[in-house]
Amino acid sequence: MTLGDIKIQALKIMFATYDAITASSLADYYNDENYGPYLQNMNGSINRCLKDIEIKKVLEPLSLTITTTNERGKRSFNLSTLDNFYDIKQINLFGDTFYLENIPYKRTGNKIYLPDYVGSYEIEYYPAIDMITSSNTDDYAFTLPGNIVSLIPYFIKGELYREDEPNEASEAMNWYEQKLNQIIAYKTQGIAQAVVEETYKL
C-alpha cells in the first residue's frame, strides 16, 4: 500500500465519500475546500501512528548473529551497528551441541555486555520504522505488513476528525487500538519474557 492509498482510504472513512478519488487524481484534492486541510496534516498523523506501532513493538523481531568483543572478562557489542534497530527482544547462544535462549545481558547506552560463554550469540531485536519525510511522495510504498498498514487510516481519522466529529473520531481511534492490540496479543502468545540483568538507556 502506498502513502497515497492510505490518504485516500482515510478520506473515504472520514467523509464516507463515493467520489472516484484515485492515486492519479489525489494531487487535485490538496487544494480542495473540504479535503485539503486534512490532506495537509496527514503526514504528521501518519508519523505519530508509525511511532505508536514502533513503541508497542508490533512488528516481528529480526535476528542476527553478532560478532562480540572481549572486554573486562565479558563480551560486548555495539547496538549502533545494527540496521534499523529499535529495541532488544532477547539474546540467544548457539554452541556446538546446545542452544540457550534469553541470555542475561547488561545494557549501557548503545553497548551491551554478555557473559563470556563459548559459542555464537544471536540477537533478536525489534526494528525501527522509517518515518515519512517531505521527500516522500504519494507513490511511496510502505513495507509494513498489510494488516498493520490498513489500520493507519483509522488512526488518521481518530486524530484529525476530533474537532469536526469527535464521536466518529473516538470510534475510529478505539477501533485502531482494538485491532492493534489483537495483533499484539496474537503475536505474543506463548512468548517467554526475556531475562535482563540491568538496563540503561540514554
C-alpha positions as CSV (number, residue, x, y, z in Angstrom):
1,M,0.0,0.0,0.0
2,T,1.3,3.4,-0.9
3,L,1.2,6.7,1.0
4,G,-1.4,7.9,-1.4
5,D,-3.6,4.8,-0.8
6,I,-3.5,5.4,2.9
7,K,-4.6,9.0,2.4
8,I,-7.4,8.0,0.1
9,Q,-8.7,5.4,2.5
10,A,-8.6,7.9,5.3
11,L,-10.6,10.4,3.3
12,K,-13.2,7.8,2.4
13,I,-13.8,6.7,6.0
14,M,-13.8,10.3,7.2
15,F,-16.3,11.6,4.6
16,A,-18.0,8.3,3.5
17,T,-17.4,9.7,0.1
18,Y,-18.2,7.8,-3.1
19,D,-16.1,10.2,-5.2
20,A,-13.7,8.5,-7.5
21,I,-10.5,9.5,-5.7
22,T,-7.6,7.7,-7.2
23,A,-3.8,7.9,-6.8
24,S,-3.6,9.8,-10.0
25,S,-6.2,12.4,-9.0
26,L,-5.2,12.8,-5.4
27,A,-3.0,15.8,-6.0
28,D,-6.1,17.7,-7.2
29,Y,-7.6,17.4,-3.7
30,Y,-4.8,19.1,-1.8
31,N,-6.4,22.5,-2.6
32,D,-9.9,21.2,-2.2
33,E,-12.0,23.2,0.3
34,N,-13.2,20.0,2.1
35,Y,-10.3,17.6,1.7
36,G,-7.3,19.9,1.5
37,P,-6.9,20.8,5.2
38,Y,-7.0,17.1,6.2
39,L,-4.5,16.1,3.5
40,Q,-2.1,18.8,4.5
41,N,-2.0,17.3,8.1
42,M,-1.9,13.6,7.2
43,N,1.8,13.1,7.1
44,G,2.2,14.2,10.7
45,S,-0.6,12.0,11.8
46,I,0.8,9.0,9.9
47,N,4.2,9.5,11.6
48,R,2.6,9.6,15.0
49,C,0.8,6.3,14.1
50,L,4.1,4.7,12.9
51,K,5.8,5.8,16.1
52,D,3.0,4.2,18.1
53,I,3.4,1.0,16.2
54,E,7.1,1.1,16.8
55,I,6.9,1.8,20.6
56,K,4.4,-1.0,21.0
57,K,6.8,-3.4,19.2
58,V,4.1,-4.7,16.9
59,L,6.5,-5.7,14.1
60,E,8.1,-9.2,14.1
61,P,11.6,-9.1,15.5
62,L,14.7,-9.5,13.3
63,S,17.5,-11.9,14.2
64,L,21.2,-11.7,13.5
65,T,24.4,-13.5,14.7
66,I,26.6,-10.8,16.2
67,T,30.4,-10.5,16.5
68,T,31.3,-9.6,20.0
69,T,34.5,-8.1,21.5
70,N,36.2,-9.3,24.7
71,E,36.1,-6.6,27.3
72,R,36.9,-6.9,31.0
73,G,36.0,-10.6,31.2
74,K,32.8,-10.1,29.3
75,R,31.7,-10.0,25.7
76,S,30.5,-6.6,24.4
77,F,28.5,-5.5,21.3
78,N,27.6,-2.0,20.0
79,L,23.9,-1.8,19.1
80,S,24.5,1.2,16.8
81,T,26.0,-1.2,14.2
82,L,22.6,-2.8,13.7
83,D,20.4,-1.6,10.8
84,N,17.0,0.0,11.8
85,F,17.4,-1.1,15.5
86,Y,14.7,-0.1,17.9
87,D,14.9,-2.4,21.0
88,I,16.2,-5.8,22.1
89,K,13.8,-8.7,22.3
90,Q,16.3,-11.3,23.6
91,I,19.7,-12.7,23.1
92,N,20.4,-16.4,22.5
93,L,23.6,-18.5,22.5
94,F,24.5,-21.2,19.9
95,G,27.1,-23.8,20.9
96,D,28.3,-27.0,19.1
97,T,25.8,-29.1,21.0
98,F,23.4,-26.7,22.7
99,Y,21.2,-23.7,22.2
100,L,20.3,-21.3,25.1
101,E,17.6,-18.7,24.9
102,N,17.3,-15.4,26.9
103,I,20.9,-15.0,27.9
104,P,21.3,-12.3,30.6
105,Y,22.8,-9.1,29.4
106,K,23.6,-5.6,30.7
107,R,23.0,-2.6,28.6
108,T,24.6,0.8,28.9
109,G,23.5,3.2,26.2
110,N,24.1,1.5,22.9
111,K,26.5,-1.1,24.3
112,I,25.5,-4.4,25.7
113,Y,27.7,-6.7,27.8
114,L,27.3,-10.5,27.8
115,P,28.7,-13.4,29.8
116,D,31.9,-14.8,28.2
117,Y,30.4,-18.1,27.1
118,V,31.8,-20.4,24.4
119,G,29.5,-20.1,21.4
120,S,27.9,-17.7,19.0
121,Y,25.5,-15.0,20.1
122,E,22.3,-14.2,18.3
123,I,20.4,-11.0,18.9
124,E,16.6,-10.8,18.3
125,Y,15.5,-7.2,18.0
126,Y,12.5,-5.1,17.2
127,P,13.1,-2.9,14.1
128,A,12.7,0.8,14.0
129,I,10.2,2.2,11.5
130,D,11.1,4.8,8.9
131,M,9.1,8.0,9.3
132,I,7.6,10.0,6.5
133,T,9.6,13.0,5.3
134,S,9.0,15.8,2.9
135,S,10.8,13.9,0.2
136,N,8.3,11.0,0.3
137,T,5.7,11.5,-2.5
138,D,2.3,9.8,-2.5
139,D,3.6,6.9,-4.5
140,Y,5.9,5.9,-1.6
141,A,5.3,2.2,-0.9
142,F,5.1,1.0,2.7
143,T,6.9,-2.2,3.5
144,L,5.0,-2.9,6.7
145,P,2.6,-5.9,6.8
146,G,-0.7,-5.2,5.1
147,N,-2.8,-5.9,8.3
148,I,-0.8,-3.2,10.1
149,V,-0.8,-0.6,7.3
150,S,-4.6,-1.0,6.9
151,L,-5.1,0.4,10.4
152,I,-3.3,3.7,9.7
153,P,-6.4,5.4,8.1
154,Y,-8.4,4.8,11.3
155,F,-5.6,6.4,13.4
156,I,-5.7,9.4,11.0
157,K,-9.5,9.8,11.4
158,G,-9.2,9.5,15.1
159,E,-6.7,12.3,15.2
160,L,-7.8,14.7,12.5
161,Y,-11.6,14.4,13.0
162,R,-11.6,15.2,16.7
163,E,-12.8,18.8,16.3
164,D,-15.3,18.2,13.5
165,E,-16.8,14.8,14.5
166,P,-15.5,13.9,18.0
167,N,-17.7,10.8,18.3
168,E,-16.7,9.4,15.0
169,A,-13.0,10.2,15.8
170,S,-13.2,8.4,19.1
171,E,-14.8,5.4,17.5
172,A,-12.1,5.3,14.8
173,M,-9.3,5.5,17.4
174,N,-10.9,2.8,19.6
175,W,-11.2,0.6,16.5
176,Y,-7.5,1.2,15.7
177,E,-6.4,0.4,19.3
178,Q,-8.6,-2.7,19.5
179,K,-7.3,-4.2,16.2
180,L,-3.7,-3.3,17.0
181,N,-4.0,-5.0,20.4
182,Q,-5.4,-8.1,18.8
183,I,-2.3,-8.2,16.5
184,I,0.0,-7.8,19.6
185,A,-1.9,-10.5,21.6
186,Y,-1.7,-13.0,18.7
187,K,2.0,-12.3,18.2
188,T,3.0,-12.6,21.8
189,Q,1.1,-15.8,22.6
190,G,3.5,-18.3,24.2
191,I,6.5,-16.0,24.1
192,A,8.6,-16.1,27.2
193,Q,9.9,-12.9,28.9
194,A,13.5,-12.1,28.2
195,V,15.9,-12.2,31.1
196,V,17.8,-8.9,31.6
197,E,20.3,-8.1,34.4
198,E,20.2,-4.3,34.1
199,T,19.0,-1.9,31.5
200,Y,20.3,1.6,31.0
201,K,19.0,3.8,28.2
202,L,20.3,7.2,27.1
